[in-house]
Amino acid sequence: MMYEIAVIPGDGIGPTVVDAALPVIKDAGDAHGVELDVTTYDWRTERYLDRGAMMPEDATDQLADFDAILLGAVGHEEVPDHVTLRGLLLPIRKTFNQYVCKRPTTLFEGVRSPLRGYRGGDIDFVVYRENTEGEYADVGGREHHGYDNEVAVQSAVFTREGVERIVRRAFEAARDRSGSLTSVTKSNAQAYGMVLWDDVVDEVSEEYPDVAVERLLVDAASMDFVRRPDEFDVVVASNLFGDILTDLGAAVSGSMGLAPSANLNPDGPYPSLFEPVHGSAPDIAGREIANPLATVLSGAMLFEDLGEDAAAADLRTAVQDQLASSAAPRTPDLGGDAATAEVTADLRERI
């Protein structure tokens, strides 16, 4: 089986981790008769600095017919993050209706959590983040720019359809996992959008009597991600809250370099996008020490979305086995001194 894959290496360590991870991902595919036909797009902040746009006007038209998209990272020291994000990633998510951002958090065997008393396998949950509206809706504006009476309005947008579809996906995932779902809001202070969210969770929960539901305010959830991360199974949250909580989840499970994500369009006909959570990390860009494992694990999620479960399992097993081995190479974020290429060379041998 052949799949057409669009690759956008992007900024900072993005090209490093993509170049390192792609051969590993292809090896796993080859082992199961899955061929990836890759087309690379050099859309990044350097293009913005040269031409005033992160990507061409017809970028989403160019991407629309691919089976999946793999992204390295977006972000540059010389350009504000809201410019780069709105110039590339957000338009892709919204145009292709990638309303599910699925972010698993796993403490792997052999990886040390900064929290005392947790071992491999103790932390294992997945966050379902609403990905196309909420606090990241591009609604608002600024008036009297630069004057003392300047005002900025940023509006969060919550629709019943948008909330219900992400909540329903999270309930389905909880049913397939351990039967526990945590909904995170701030409805004590945000009495419209967040209360709508709570109402939808209550309504949908009636269809899933086998799923235990916990409701947390985001401040309490942040504390509990540190205090009791082992008790979470499936978490569903808005765009902003899901974004912040998954960074915290990556930290308590050992490293941002181990956190993959999938921006999913579950209903078609558009492609989904897969990316590591860690971002462009300009402080280590060009040093060839970035951890490629989050990108490899994002490749596993890509295979899984395409229905190639055996290839996905091979990638995850290779990562798990490598991390469990004290003799295996590790990048500095995991306490080692290995280069990016050493890590992926070891993975290729395991596959």
C-alpha positions as CSV (number, residue, x, y, z in Angstrom):
1,M,0.0,0.0,0.0
2,M,1.3,3.5,-0.9
3,Y,0.4,6.7,0.9
4,E,1.1,10.3,-0.2
5,I,2.6,12.2,2.7
6,A,3.2,15.9,2.8
7,V,6.2,16.9,5.0
8,I,6.7,20.4,6.4
9,P,10.0,20.4,8.4
10,G,9.5,24.0,9.5
11,D,11.7,26.0,11.9
12,G,14.4,25.5,14.5
13,I,14.9,21.8,15.4
14,G,12.0,20.9,13.1
15,P,14.2,19.9,10.1
16,T,16.5,18.0,12.4
17,V,13.9,15.8,14.0
18,V,12.0,15.3,10.7
19,D,15.1,14.3,8.8
20,A,16.1,11.9,11.5
21,A,12.7,10.4,12.1
22,L,11.5,9.9,8.5
23,P,13.9,7.0,7.8
24,V,12.7,5.3,10.9
25,I,9.1,5.8,10.0
26,K,9.7,4.5,6.5
27,D,11.5,1.4,7.9
28,A,8.5,0.5,9.9
29,G,6.3,0.9,6.9
30,D,8.6,-1.1,4.7
31,A,8.5,-4.0,7.2
32,H,4.7,-4.3,6.6
33,G,4.5,-3.5,2.9
34,V,3.6,0.2,3.4
35,E,5.3,2.7,1.2
36,L,5.4,6.4,1.9
37,D,5.7,8.8,-1.1
38,V,7.0,12.0,0.6
39,T,6.7,15.5,-0.8
40,T,8.5,18.1,1.2
41,Y,7.4,21.8,1.4
42,D,9.9,24.4,2.6
43,W,7.3,26.6,4.3
44,R,8.8,28.2,7.4
45,T,9.6,31.5,8.9
46,E,12.5,32.2,6.6
47,R,9.9,32.3,3.8
48,Y,7.9,34.8,5.9
49,L,11.0,37.0,6.3
50,D,11.7,36.8,2.6
51,R,8.2,37.0,1.1
52,G,5.9,38.1,3.9
53,A,4.0,34.8,4.2
54,M,4.8,31.5,5.9
55,M,3.3,29.6,3.0
56,P,1.7,30.4,-0.4
57,E,-1.9,31.5,-0.7
58,D,-2.9,28.1,-2.2
59,A,-1.0,26.1,0.4
60,T,-4.1,24.2,1.7
61,D,-5.1,23.5,-1.9
62,Q,-1.7,21.9,-2.4
63,L,-2.1,19.8,0.8
64,A,-5.7,18.8,0.4
65,D,-5.2,15.6,-1.5
66,F,-2.4,14.1,0.6
67,D,-3.2,11.1,2.9
68,A,-1.4,12.8,5.9
69,I,0.8,15.7,6.8
70,L,3.9,15.5,9.0
71,L,5.1,18.8,10.6
72,G,8.4,19.4,12.4
73,A,7.9,22.7,14.3
74,V,6.9,26.3,13.8
75,G,8.5,29.3,15.5
76,H,11.4,31.7,15.1
77,E,13.3,34.1,17.5
78,E,12.9,37.0,15.1
79,V,9.2,36.8,14.6
80,P,6.4,36.8,17.2
81,D,4.8,33.4,17.7
82,H,1.3,34.7,17.0
83,V,2.5,35.6,13.5
84,T,4.1,32.2,12.7
85,L,1.3,30.2,14.3
86,R,-1.5,32.1,12.5
87,G,0.6,31.9,9.3
88,L,0.9,28.1,9.0
89,L,-0.4,25.8,11.6
90,L,-3.8,27.3,12.6
91,P,-4.9,27.8,8.9
92,I,-4.2,24.1,8.3
93,R,-6.1,23.0,11.4
94,K,-9.1,25.1,10.6
95,T,-9.3,24.6,6.8
96,F,-9.0,20.8,7.2
97,N,-11.4,20.8,10.1
98,Q,-8.9,19.0,12.3
99,Y,-11.0,19.4,15.4
100,V,-9.4,16.7,17.4
101,C,-6.0,17.3,18.9
102,K,-5.0,14.0,20.5
103,R,-2.0,14.1,22.8
104,P,-1.0,11.0,24.7
105,T,1.2,11.3,27.8
106,T,3.2,8.3,28.9
107,L,5.9,7.7,31.4
108,F,8.0,5.1,29.7
109,E,10.0,2.4,31.4
110,G,13.6,3.7,31.9
111,V,12.6,7.4,31.9
112,R,12.7,9.4,35.1
113,S,9.8,11.6,36.1
114,P,10.6,14.8,38.0
115,L,7.9,13.6,40.4
116,R,9.0,11.3,43.2
117,G,7.7,7.7,43.3
118,Y,6.5,7.2,39.7
119,R,7.9,4.5,37.5
120,G,7.4,3.4,33.9
121,G,3.7,2.8,33.1
122,D,2.4,4.7,36.2
123,I,1.5,7.7,34.1
124,D,-0.5,6.9,31.0
125,F,-3.3,9.2,29.9
126,V,-4.5,11.0,26.7
127,V,-5.8,14.5,26.3
128,Y,-8.5,15.2,23.7
129,R,-8.1,18.9,23.0
130,E,-10.7,20.9,21.0
131,N,-8.6,22.2,18.1
132,T,-10.5,24.6,15.9
133,E,-12.4,27.1,18.0
134,G,-12.6,28.0,21.7
135,E,-9.9,30.5,22.9
136,Y,-7.9,30.2,19.7
137,A,-10.8,31.4,17.5
138,D,-9.5,34.4,15.6
139,V,-12.3,36.7,16.8
140,G,-11.5,40.2,18.3
141,G,-9.3,43.1,17.5
142,R,-7.4,46.1,18.7
143,E,-8.4,49.8,18.6
144,H,-6.3,53.0,19.2
145,H,-3.2,51.0,18.7
146,G,-0.2,52.5,20.5
147,Y,-2.2,55.1,22.5
148,D,-3.0,55.3,26.2
149,N,-6.6,54.3,25.5
150,E,-5.7,51.3,23.5
151,V,-8.1,48.4,23.9
152,A,-7.8,44.7,22.8
153,V,-10.7,42.3,22.7
154,Q,-10.1,38.6,22.4
155,S,-13.3,36.4,22.2
156,A,-13.5,32.7,22.8
157,V,-16.0,30.9,20.6
158,F,-17.8,27.8,21.7
159,T,-20.4,26.2,19.5
160,R,-22.6,23.3,20.6
161,E,-21.5,21.3,17.5
162,G,-17.8,22.0,18.2
163,V,-18.0,21.0,21.9
164,E,-20.2,18.0,21.3
165,R,-18.0,16.4,18.7
166,I,-14.8,16.6,20.7
167,V,-16.6,15.5,23.9
168,R,-18.1,12.5,22.1
169,R,-14.7,11.5,20.7
170,A,-13.3,11.6,24.2
171,F,-16.1,9.5,25.6
172,E,-15.5,6.9,22.9
173,A,-11.8,6.8,23.8
174,A,-12.6,6.4,27.5
175,R,-14.9,3.5,26.7
176,D,-12.0,1.9,24.8
177,R,-9.5,2.5,27.5
178,S,-10.2,2.3,31.3
179,G,-13.6,3.9,31.3
180,S,-12.7,7.2,33.0
181,L,-13.0,10.7,31.6
182,T,-12.1,14.0,33.1
183,S,-13.6,17.2,31.7
184,V,-11.6,20.4,32.4
185,T,-13.2,23.8,32.3
186,K,-13.3,27.2,34.2
187,S,-17.0,27.5,34.4
188,N,-17.0,29.2,37.8
189,A,-15.6,32.3,36.1
190,Q,-16.6,31.9,32.4
191,A,-20.3,31.5,32.7
192,Y,-21.2,31.2,29.0
193,G,-18.8,29.1,26.9
194,M,-17.6,27.0,29.7
195,V,-21.1,26.4,31.1
196,L,-22.2,25.3,27.6
197,W,-19.2,22.9,27.7
198,D,-20.4,21.5,31.1
199,D,-23.9,21.1,29.8
200,V,-22.8,19.2,26.8
201,V,-20.7,16.9,28.9
202,D,-23.7,16.2,31.1
203,E,-25.9,15.4,28.1
204,V,-23.4,13.2,26.3
205,S,-22.5,11.3,29.5
206,E,-26.0,9.9,29.6
207,E,-25.2,7.9,26.5
208,Y,-22.1,6.4,28.2
209,P,-23.2,5.1,31.5
210,D,-20.1,2.8,31.6
211,V,-17.8,5.8,31.7
212,A,-17.0,7.5,35.0
213,V,-16.9,11.3,34.7
214,E,-14.9,13.7,36.8
215,R,-15.2,17.4,36.4
216,L,-12.3,19.7,37.3
217,L,-11.6,23.4,37.0
218,V,-8.4,24.0,35.2
219,D,-6.5,25.3,38.2
220,A,-7.4,22.2,40.1
221,A,-6.5,20.0,37.1
222,S,-3.1,21.7,36.9
223,M,-2.4,20.8,40.5
224,D,-3.7,17.3,40.1
225,F,-1.5,16.7,37.0
226,V,1.4,17.1,39.4
227,R,-0.2,15.6,42.5
228,R,-1.9,12.5,41.0
229,P,-1.1,12.1,37.3
230,D,-1.4,8.3,37.6
231,E,-5.2,8.7,38.2
232,F,-6.0,10.2,34.8
233,D,-7.2,8.2,31.8
234,V,-8.9,10.4,29.2
235,V,-9.0,14.2,29.6
236,V,-11.1,16.4,27.4
237,A,-10.5,20.2,27.4
238,S,-10.8,23.3,25.4
239,N,-8.2,24.6,22.9
240,L,-6.3,26.7,25.5
241,F,-6.6,24.5,28.5
242,G,-5.7,21.3,26.5
243,D,-2.6,23.1,25.1
244,I,-1.3,24.1,28.5
245,L,-2.1,20.9,30.3
246,T,-0.4,18.7,27.7
247,D,2.8,20.6,28.1
248,L,2.6,19.9,31.9
249,G,1.8,16.3,31.2
250,A,4.9,16.0,29.0
251,A,7.0,17.5,31.8
252,V,5.8,15.2,34.5
253,S,6.4,12.2,32.2
254,G,10.0,13.0,31.6
255,S,10.5,15.2,28.6
256,M,8.8,17.4,26.0
257,G,10.9,15.3,23.6
258,L,8.7,12.3,24.1
259,A,5.4,14.0,23.5
260,P,3.7,13.3,20.1
261,S,0.4,14.7,18.8
262,A,-2.2,14.3,16.1
263,N,-4.4,17.0,14.6
264,L,-7.2,14.8,13.4
265,N,-10.0,15.2,10.8
266,P,-11.9,12.1,11.8
267,D,-14.7,12.5,9.3
268,G,-12.8,13.2,6.0
269,P,-12.2,14.2,3.3
270,Y,-9.2,16.2,4.5
271,P,-5.8,14.9,5.7
272,S,-4.8,14.9,9.3
273,L,-1.6,16.5,10.6
274,F,1.0,14.9,13.0
275,E,3.6,16.8,14.9
276,P,5.8,16.6,18.0
277,V,4.5,18.9,20.8
278,H,7.9,20.4,21.7
279,G,8.0,23.2,19.2
280,S,11.0,24.8,17.4
281,A,13.4,25.0,20.4
282,P,15.6,27.8,19.0
283,D,18.1,27.4,21.9
284,I,19.3,24.0,20.6
285,A,18.6,24.5,16.9
286,G,21.5,23.5,14.6
287,R,23.3,21.5,17.4
288,E,21.9,18.1,16.3
289,I,21.0,17.1,19.8
290,A,17.2,17.4,19.6
291,N,15.2,14.4,20.7
292,P,13.6,12.8,17.7
293,L,11.4,10.4,19.6
294,A,8.3,12.6,19.8
295,T,8.4,12.8,16.0
296,V,8.8,9.1,15.7
297,L,5.9,8.6,18.0
298,S,3.9,11.1,15.9
299,G,4.7,8.9,12.9
300,A,3.2,6.0,14.8
301,M,0.0,8.0,15.3
302,L,0.1,8.8,11.5
303,F,0.3,5.1,10.7
304,E,-2.5,4.4,13.2
305,D,-4.8,7.0,11.5
306,L,-4.1,5.4,8.1
307,G,-5.1,2.0,9.5
308,E,-1.6,0.6,9.5
309,D,-1.6,-0.6,13.0
310,A,1.3,-3.1,12.7
311,A,3.7,-0.4,11.5
312,A,2.5,1.9,14.3
313,A,3.1,-0.9,16.8
314,D,6.6,-1.4,15.5
315,L,7.5,2.2,16.0
316,R,6.2,2.3,19.5
317,T,7.9,-0.9,20.5
318,A,11.2,0.3,19.1
319,V,10.9,3.5,21.2
320,Q,9.8,1.6,24.3
321,D,12.7,-0.9,24.0
322,Q,15.2,1.8,23.5
323,L,14.1,3.9,26.5
324,A,14.0,0.8,28.7
325,S,17.7,0.0,27.8
326,S,20.3,1.8,30.0
327,A,22.9,1.1,27.3
328,A,20.9,2.8,24.5
329,P,21.8,6.3,23.3
330,R,19.9,9.2,24.8
331,T,19.7,12.9,24.0
332,P,20.5,15.5,26.6
333,D,16.9,16.1,27.6
334,L,16.9,12.6,28.9
335,G,20.2,12.8,30.7
336,G,22.4,11.5,27.9
337,D,24.9,13.0,25.5
338,A,23.9,11.3,22.2
339,A,23.3,13.2,19.0
340,T,19.9,13.0,17.3
341,A,21.3,10.7,14.5
342,E,22.6,8.2,17.1
343,V,19.2,7.8,18.6
344,T,17.5,7.1,15.2
345,A,20.3,4.8,14.0
346,D,19.7,2.7,17.1
347,L,15.9,2.7,16.4
348,R,16.5,1.6,12.8
349,E,18.5,-1.4,14.1
350,R,15.7,-2.4,16.4
351,I,13.1,-2.2,13.6
